[in-house]
Amino acid sequence: MATVRYFAAAAEAAGTDQEQVSAGTIESLVAGLVTKHGSALELVLRRSSLLHEGRYVFDPAVSLSPDAVVDVLPPFAGG
């Protein structure tokens, strides 16, 4: 199962800092997260960057290995 790590507003919307999720692609991962956590997380995900194994993901068709790590990084303020 892939590990999803949430930061800042994403953790608040998901109600957790981290969870294990079964998904084959980034697209199916996001869809499953929205189904599980609802519209609050969906809004955050629309504004967030996703990192797969430390690299930004732009293509929702990217395949996930069973032990993948995906970080959900909402926009941060400050500097």
N, CA, C and O atoms as a Tinker XYZ file with bonds, in Angstrom:
   316  protein
     1  N      0.842000   -1.186000    0.000000    73     2
     2  CA     0.000000    0.000000    0.000000    64     1     3
     3  C      0.880000    1.240000    0.000000    63     2     4     5
     4  O      1.925000    1.277000    0.649000    81     3
     5  N      0.450000    2.234000   -0.723000    73     3     6
     6  CA     1.174000    3.502000   -0.774000    64     5     7
     7  C      0.959000    4.271000    0.531000    63     6     8     9
     8  O     -0.108000    4.198000    1.142000    81     7
     9  N      1.971000    4.995000    0.936000    73     7    10
    10  CA     1.870000    5.867000    2.094000    64     9    11
    11  C      1.593000    7.277000    1.598000    63    10    12    13
    12  O      2.338000    7.808000    0.774000    81    11
    13  N      0.521000    7.885000    2.098000    73    11    14
    14  CA     0.200000    9.274000    1.773000    64    13    15
    15  C      0.501000   10.101000    3.010000    63    14    16    17
    16  O     -0.022000    9.830000    4.091000    81    15
    17  N      1.354000   11.120000    2.845000    73    15    18
    18  CA     1.695000   12.007000    3.950000    64    17    19
    19  C      1.078000   13.373000    3.667000    63    18    20    21
    20  O      1.265000   13.946000    2.593000    81    19
    21  N      0.346000   13.875000    4.641000    73    19    22
    22  CA    -0.358000   15.142000    4.503000    64    21    23
    23  C      0.351000   16.221000    5.318000    63    22    24    25
    24  O      0.861000   15.953000    6.406000    81    23
    25  N      0.379000   17.432000    4.788000    73    23    26
    26  CA     0.997000   18.552000    5.476000    64    25    27
    27  C      0.018000   19.718000    5.567000    63    26    28    29
    28  O     -0.798000   19.933000    4.671000    81    27
    29  N      0.112000   20.464000    6.660000    73    27    30
    30  CA    -0.648000   21.699000    6.886000    64    29    31
    31  C     -2.148000   21.483000    6.655000    63    30    32    33
    32  O     -2.747000   20.600000    7.269000    81    31
    33  N     -2.754000   22.283000    5.775000    73    31    34
    34  CA    -4.202000   22.229000    5.543000    64    33    35
    35  C     -4.659000   20.864000    5.035000    63    34    36    37
    36  O     -5.798000   20.466000    5.280000    81    35
    37  N     -3.798000   20.151000    4.340000    73    35    38
    38  CA    -4.168000   18.816000    3.858000    64    37    39
    39  C     -4.347000   17.855000    5.032000    63    38    40    41
    40  O     -5.274000   17.044000    5.032000    81    39
    41  N     -3.470000   17.940000    6.028000    73    39    42
    42  CA    -3.602000   17.090000    7.215000    64    41    43
    43  C     -4.874000   17.422000    7.975000    63    42    44    45
    44  O     -5.561000   16.532000    8.476000    81    43
    45  N     -5.177000   18.688000    8.056000    73    43    46
    46  CA    -6.407000   19.102000    8.738000    64    45    47
    47  C     -7.638000   18.569000    8.012000    63    46    48    49
    48  O     -8.555000   18.051000    8.649000    81    47
    49  N     -7.666000   18.688000    6.693000    73    47    50
    50  CA    -8.822000   18.242000    5.909000    64    49    51
    51  C     -8.970000   16.717000    5.938000    63    50    52    53
    52  O    -10.087000   16.200000    5.944000    81    51
    53  N     -7.843000   16.001000    5.956000    73    51    54
    54  CA    -7.890000   14.532000    5.977000    64    53    55
    55  C     -8.107000   13.986000    7.383000    63    54    56    57
    56  O     -8.539000   12.846000    7.554000    81    55
    57  N     -7.806000   14.802000    8.385000    73    55    58
    58  CA    -7.952000   14.348000    9.763000    64    57    59
    59  C     -6.823000   13.448000   10.229000    63    58    60    61
    60  O     -6.947000   12.757000   11.240000    81    59
    61  N     -5.723000   13.458000    9.490000    73    59    62
    62  CA    -4.570000   12.629000    9.829000    64    61    63
    63  C     -3.334000   13.191000    9.136000    63    62    64    65
    64  O     -3.443000   13.920000    8.150000    81    63
    65  N     -2.173000   12.850000    9.653000    73    63    66
    66  CA    -0.917000   13.270000    9.021000    64    65    67
    67  C     -0.426000   12.267000    7.988000    63    66    68    69
    68  O      0.376000   12.601000    7.115000    81    67
    69  N     -0.917000   11.030000    8.094000    73    67    70
    70  CA    -0.416000    9.968000    7.222000    64    69    71
    71  C     -1.402000    8.809000    7.199000    63    70    72    73
    72  O     -2.083000    8.537000    8.187000    81    71
    73  N     -1.468000    8.127000    6.055000    73    71    74
    74  CA    -2.293000    6.923000    5.968000    64    73    75
    75  C     -1.790000    6.036000    4.848000    63    74    76    77
    76  O     -1.053000    6.480000    3.967000    81    75
    77  N     -2.196000    4.780000    4.893000    73    75    78
    78  CA    -1.871000    3.797000    3.868000    64    77    79
    79  C     -3.061000    3.681000    2.925000    63    78    80    81
    80  O     -4.205000    3.563000    3.365000    81    79
    81  N     -2.783000    3.716000    1.626000    73    79    82
    82  CA    -3.849000    3.697000    0.620000    64    81    83
    83  C     -3.461000    2.736000   -0.501000    63    82    84    85
    84  O     -2.308000    2.702000   -0.930000    81    83
    85  N     -4.417000    1.971000   -0.961000    73    83    86
    86  CA    -4.201000    1.093000   -2.099000    64    85    87
    87  C     -4.653000    1.808000   -3.364000    63    86    88    89
    88  O     -5.826000    2.157000   -3.502000    81    87
    89  N     -3.715000    2.027000   -4.290000    73    87    90
    90  CA    -4.034000    2.706000   -5.558000    64    89    91
    91  C     -2.959000    2.367000   -6.573000    63    90    92    93
    92  O     -1.792000    2.190000   -6.225000    81    91
    93  N     -3.364000    2.280000   -7.829000    73    91    94
    94  CA    -2.419000    1.952000   -8.889000    64    93    95
    95  C     -1.803000    3.141000   -9.581000    63    94    96    97
    96  O     -0.709000    3.049000  -10.139000    81    95
    97  N     -2.517000    4.279000   -9.546000    73    95    98
    98  CA    -2.033000    5.499000  -10.195000    64    97    99
    99  C     -2.325000    6.700000   -9.304000    63    98   100   101
   100  O     -3.092000    6.609000   -8.345000    81    99
   101  N     -1.709000    7.809000   -9.634000    73    99   102
   102  CA    -2.002000    9.052000   -8.911000    64   101   103
   103  C     -3.482000    9.393000   -9.046000    63   102   104   105
   104  O     -4.117000    9.802000   -8.074000    81   103
   105  N     -4.026000    9.228000  -10.234000    73   103   106
   106  CA    -5.443000    9.538000  -10.471000    64   105   107
   107  C     -6.356000    8.708000   -9.567000    63   106   108   109
   108  O     -7.277000    9.251000   -8.956000    81   107
   109  N     -6.114000    7.410000   -9.475000    73   107   110
   110  CA    -6.957000    6.569000   -8.623000    64   109   111
   111  C     -6.720000    6.865000   -7.147000    63   110   112   113
   112  O     -7.636000    6.742000   -6.333000    81   111
   113  N     -5.505000    7.252000   -6.800000    73   111   114
   114  CA    -5.203000    7.636000   -5.428000    64   113   115
   115  C     -6.024000    8.858000   -5.029000    63   114   116   117
   116  O     -6.680000    8.860000   -3.987000    81   115
   117  N     -5.985000    9.891000   -5.860000    73   115   118
   118  CA    -6.727000   11.128000   -5.568000    64   117   119
   119  C     -8.225000   10.849000   -5.486000    63   118   120   121
   120  O     -8.899000   11.334000   -4.578000    81   119
   121  N     -8.741000   10.076000   -6.424000    73   119   122
   122  CA   -10.171000    9.750000   -6.406000    64   121   123
   123  C    -10.551000    9.014000   -5.117000    63   122   124   125
   124  O    -11.587000    9.299000   -4.518000    81   123
   125  N     -9.724000    8.085000   -4.703000    73   123   126
   126  CA    -9.991000    7.350000   -3.468000    64   125   127
   127  C     -9.924000    8.237000   -2.235000    63   126   128   129
   128  O    -10.716000    8.074000   -1.307000    81   127
   129  N     -8.989000    9.168000   -2.221000    73   127   130
   130  CA    -8.873000   10.087000   -1.084000    64   129   131
   131  C    -10.086000   10.990000   -0.980000    63   130   132   133
   132  O    -10.577000   11.258000    0.117000    81   131
   133  N    -10.572000   11.461000   -2.122000    73   131   134
   134  CA   -11.772000   12.320000   -2.129000    64   133   135
   135  C    -12.985000   11.524000   -1.656000    63   134   136   137
   136  O    -13.795000   12.031000   -0.879000    81   135
   137  N    -13.113000   10.296000   -2.113000    73   135   138
   138  CA   -14.225000    9.447000   -1.675000    64   137   139
   139  C    -14.169000    9.218000   -0.162000    63   138   140   141
   140  O    -15.194000    9.267000    0.518000    81   139
   141  N    -12.991000    8.973000    0.345000    73   139   142
   142  CA   -12.832000    8.666000    1.762000    64   141   143
   143  C    -12.996000    9.886000    2.668000    63   142   144   145
   144  O    -13.615000    9.799000    3.729000    81   143
   145  N    -12.434000   11.030000    2.243000    73   143   146
   146  CA   -12.371000   12.192000    3.136000    64   145   147
   147  C    -13.328000   13.328000    2.764000    63   146   148   149
   148  O    -13.541000   14.232000    3.571000    81   147
   149  N    -13.900000   13.303000    1.579000    73   147   150
   150  CA   -14.922000   14.279000    1.224000    64   149   151
   151  C    -14.438000   15.576000    0.598000    63   150   152   153
   152  O    -13.283000   15.719000    0.196000    81   151
   153  N    -15.369000   16.508000    0.536000    73   151   154
   154  CA   -15.158000   17.747000   -0.224000    64   153   155
   155  C    -14.101000   18.660000    0.385000    63   154   156   157
   156  O    -13.445000   19.402000   -0.346000    81   155
   157  N    -13.920000   18.627000    1.693000    73   155   158
   158  CA   -12.896000   19.488000    2.311000    64   157   159
   159  C    -11.513000   19.121000    1.780000    63   158   160   161
   160  O    -10.729000   20.005000    1.432000    81   159
   161  N    -11.207000   17.826000    1.715000    73   159   162
   162  CA    -9.910000   17.406000    1.180000    64   161   163
   163  C     -9.851000   17.643000   -0.324000    63   162   164   165
   164  O     -8.797000   18.002000   -0.848000    81   163
   165  N    -10.949000   17.451000   -1.015000    73   163   166
   166  CA   -10.964000   17.692000   -2.463000    64   165   167
   167  C    -10.548000   19.124000   -2.779000    63   166   168   169
   168  O     -9.765000   19.352000   -3.702000    81   167
   169  N    -11.060000   20.081000   -2.029000    73   167   170
   170  CA   -10.690000   21.482000   -2.248000    64   169   171
   171  C     -9.204000   21.712000   -2.015000    63   170   172   173
   172  O     -8.560000   22.442000   -2.768000    81   171
   173  N     -8.664000   21.098000   -0.987000    73   171   174
   174  CA    -7.234000   21.235000   -0.705000    64   173   175
   175  C     -6.411000   20.559000   -1.800000    63   174   176   177
   176  O     -5.403000   21.110000   -2.243000    81   175
   177  N     -6.825000   19.387000   -2.234000    73   175   178
   178  CA    -6.086000   18.671000   -3.274000    64   177   179
   179  C     -6.017000   19.458000   -4.579000    63   178   180   181
   180  O     -5.013000   19.394000   -5.288000    81   179
   181  N     -7.062000   20.188000   -4.900000    73   179   182
   182  CA    -7.065000   20.988000   -6.133000    64   181   183
   183  C     -5.979000   22.048000   -6.129000    63   182   184   185
   184  O     -5.481000   22.432000   -7.188000    81   183
   185  N     -5.606000   22.525000   -4.948000    73   183   186
   186  CA    -4.597000   23.586000   -4.830000    64   185   187
   187  C     -3.213000   23.047000   -4.481000    63   186   188   189
   188  O     -2.231000   23.789000   -4.492000    81   187
   189  N     -3.142000   21.776000   -4.177000    73   187   190
   190  CA    -1.901000   21.207000   -3.648000    64   189   191
   191  C     -0.989000   20.659000   -4.732000    63   190   192   193
   192  O     -1.413000   20.343000   -5.843000    81   191
   193  N      0.282000   20.559000   -4.361000    73   191   194
   194  CA     1.258000   19.842000   -5.174000    64   193   195
   195  C      1.367000   18.437000   -4.616000    63   194   196   197
   196  O      1.286000   18.225000   -3.406000    81   195
   197  N      1.552000   17.485000   -5.509000    73   195   198
   198  CA     1.769000   16.098000   -5.096000    64   197   199
   199  C      3.195000   15.711000   -5.451000    63   198   200   201
   200  O      3.661000   15.950000   -6.565000    81   199
   201  N      3.868000   15.120000   -4.500000    73   199   202
   202  CA     5.205000   14.604000   -4.734000    64   201   203
   203  C      5.155000   13.090000   -4.614000    63   202   204   205
   204  O      4.653000   12.547000   -3.630000    81   203
   205  N      5.684000   12.416000   -5.630000    73   203   206
   206  CA     5.781000   10.952000   -5.620000    64   205   207
   207  C      7.256000   10.618000   -5.537000    63   206   208   209
   208  O      8.032000   10.922000   -6.444000    81   207
   209  N      7.629000    9.989000   -4.437000    73   207   210
   210  CA     9.031000    9.642000   -4.202000    64   209   211
   211  C      9.928000   10.885000   -4.309000    63   210   212   213
   212  O     11.042000   10.816000   -4.829000    81   211
   213  N      9.425000   12.014000   -3.810000    73   211   214
   214  CA    10.204000   13.247000   -3.762000    64   213   215
   215  C     10.198000   14.089000   -5.018000    63   214   216   217
   216  O     10.886000   15.108000   -5.075000    81   215
   217  N      9.444000   13.694000   -6.024000    73   215   218
   218  CA     9.384000   14.448000   -7.288000    64   217   219
   219  C      7.962000   14.914000   -7.554000    63   218   220   221
   220  O      7.000000   14.176000   -7.340000    81   219
   221  N      7.844000   16.149000   -8.022000    73   219   222
   222  CA     6.517000   16.674000   -8.346000    64   221   223
   223  C      5.851000   15.824000   -9.412000    63   222   224   225
   224  O      6.498000   15.380000  -10.361000    81   223
   225  N      4.563000   15.603000   -9.252000    73   223   226
   226  CA     3.785000   14.799000  -10.193000    64   225   227
   227  C      2.850000   15.729000  -10.970000    63   226   228   229
   228  O      2.059000   16.466000  -10.381000    81   227
   229  N      2.951000   15.682000  -12.281000    73   227   230
   230  CA     2.082000   16.481000  -13.130000    64   229   231
   231  C      1.115000   15.611000  -13.923000    63   230   232   233
   232  O      0.079000   16.087000  -14.386000    81   231
   233  N      1.452000   14.346000  -14.077000    73   231   234
   234  CA     0.659000   13.418000  -14.887000    64   233   235
   235  C     -0.139000   12.492000  -13.964000    63   234   236   237
   236  O      0.452000   11.714000  -13.215000    81   235
   237  N     -1.482000   12.566000  -14.010000    73   235   238
   238  CA    -2.289000   11.718000  -13.136000    64   237   239
   239  C     -2.176000   10.229000  -13.457000    63   238   240   241
   240  O     -2.601000    9.397000  -12.656000    81   239
   241  N     -1.614000    9.882000  -14.606000    73   239   242
   242  CA    -1.478000    8.480000  -14.993000    64   241   243
   243  C     -0.208000    7.830000  -14.427000    63   242   244   245
   244  O      0.046000    6.653000  -14.685000    81   243
   245  N      0.587000    8.579000  -13.662000    73   243   246
   246  CA     1.809000    8.014000  -13.078000    64   245   247
   247  C      1.447000    6.800000  -12.225000    63   246   248   249
   248  O      0.555000    6.860000  -11.379000    81   247
   249  N      2.156000    5.704000  -12.463000    73   247   250
   250  CA     1.924000    4.461000  -11.716000    64   249   251
   251  C      2.563000    4.539000  -10.338000    63   250   252   253
   252  O      3.626000    5.133000  -10.154000    81   251
   253  N      1.889000    3.924000   -9.379000    73   251   254
   254  CA     2.394000    3.863000   -8.013000    64   253   255
   255  C      2.808000    2.437000   -7.684000    63   254   256   257
   256  O      2.063000    1.490000   -7.939000    81   255
   257  N      3.983000    2.293000   -7.126000    73   255   258
   258  CA     4.384000    0.983000   -6.631000    64   257   259
   259  C      3.685000    0.743000   -5.296000    63   258   260   261
   260  O      3.230000    1.698000   -4.666000    81   259
   261  N      3.592000   -0.497000   -4.856000    73   259   262
   262  CA     2.903000   -0.781000   -3.593000    64   261   263
   263  C      3.518000   -0.066000   -2.391000    63   262   264   265
   264  O      2.819000    0.209000   -1.415000    81   263
   265  N      4.809000    0.237000   -2.450000    73   263   266
   266  CA     5.467000    0.895000   -1.322000    64   265   267
   267  C      5.770000    2.374000   -1.594000    63   266   268   269
   268  O      6.667000    2.949000   -0.977000    81   267
   269  N      5.029000    2.980000   -2.510000    73   267   270
   270  CA     5.242000    4.378000   -2.880000    64   269   271
   271  C      4.945000    5.308000   -1.703000    63   270   272   273
   272  O      4.167000    4.985000   -0.805000    81   271
   273  N      5.595000    6.477000   -1.740000    73   271   274
   274  CA     5.310000    7.542000   -0.790000    64   273   275
   275  C      4.852000    8.749000   -1.593000    63   274   276   277
   276  O      5.546000    9.202000   -2.503000    81   275
   277  N      3.664000    9.272000   -1.244000    73   275   278
   278  CA     3.106000   10.448000   -1.911000    64   277   279
   279  C      2.874000   11.522000   -0.854000    63   278   280   281
   280  O      2.179000   11.295000    0.136000    81   279
   281  N      3.464000   12.692000   -1.077000    73   279   282
   282  CA     3.279000   13.830000   -0.172000    64   281   283
   283  C      2.271000   14.785000   -0.768000    63   282   284   285
   284  O      2.316000   15.080000   -1.962000    81   283
   285  N      1.354000   15.274000    0.065000    73   283   286
   286  CA     0.364000   16.268000   -0.335000    64   285   287
   287  C      0.767000   17.589000    0.295000    63   286   288   289
   288  O      0.680000   17.761000    1.511000    81   287
   289  N      1.211000   18.525000   -0.547000    73   287   290
   290  CA     1.723000   19.806000   -0.073000    64   289   291
   291  C      0.828000   20.944000   -0.538000    63   290   292   293
   292  O      0.888000   21.344000   -1.701000    81   291
   293  N      0.001000   21.469000    0.358000    73   291   294
   294  CA    -0.806000   22.630000   -0.007000    64   293   295
   295  C      0.083000   23.865000   -0.095000    63   294   296   297
   296  O      1.222000   23.841000    0.373000    81   295
   297  N     -0.421000   24.942000   -0.688000    73   295   298
   298  CA     0.389000   26.169000   -0.725000    64   297   299
   299  C      0.698000   26.634000    0.705000    63   298   300   301
   300  O     -0.154000   26.597000    1.592000    81   299
   301  N      1.934000   27.067000    0.890000    73   299   302
   302  CA     2.357000   27.557000    2.195000    64   301   303
   303  C      2.577000   29.064000    2.110000    63   302   304   305
   304  O      3.032000   29.579000    1.089000    81   303
   305  N      2.254000   29.751000    3.176000    73   303   306
   306  CA     2.508000   31.186000    3.270000    64   305   307
   307  C      3.763000   31.399000    4.107000    63   306   308   309
   308  O      4.164000   30.534000    4.885000    81   307
   309  N      4.357000   32.535000    3.938000    73   307   310
   310  CA     5.519000   32.870000    4.765000    64   309   311
   311  C      6.807000   32.702000    3.997000    63   310   312   313
   312  O      6.806000   32.510000    2.781000    81   311
   313  N      7.893000   32.774000    4.713000    73   311   314
   314  CA     9.143000   32.661000    4.006000    64   313   315
   315  C     10.297000   32.415000    4.831000    63   314   316
   316  O     11.410000   32.303000    4.318000    81   315
